[in-house]
Amino acid sequence: MRYLCIYKPGKPEGTPPAPQEMAAMGELIADLTKSGILLATEGCLPTKLGFRVRRSGDKVTVTDGPFTETKEVVGGFALIKVDSKEQAIEVTKRFLSVAGDGESEVRQVYEAAGNYGDLRCDS
């Protein structure tokens, strides 16, 4: 199973990591990559360099950053491949222990032969 882990940091946007945090993250990334769990990961630049594209009917609007809702700011992402939801949780906990305060939204990625259980949106 593949999962997209979307990280939302608890620090103000643009707060650079300390050198020891960078070193610990580098070790974690190397370990998860070597084990075959980590497929891709990147950090995001500040929202002042970003934009949003929205479509409603025939109208498309583009809004330049920065975006004010800092609790919704995506700081980065990881794409992981694991055997279970429980393993995805453990990998995410490991990441957060290095990244610090914040949260990760973890979403299973669609696979044609996947078993997703009950996908109803009304529950």
Secondary structure as UniProt FT lines:
FT   STRAND          2..9
FT   TURN            13..14
FT   HELIX           19..34
FT   TURN            35..36
FT   STRAND          38..43
FT   HELIX           47..49
FT   STRAND          51..56
FT   TURN            57..58
FT   STRAND          59..64
FT   HELIX           70..72
FT   STRAND          76..81
FT   HELIX           85..99
FT   STRAND          102..108
FT   TURN            112..113
FT   TURN            121..122
//
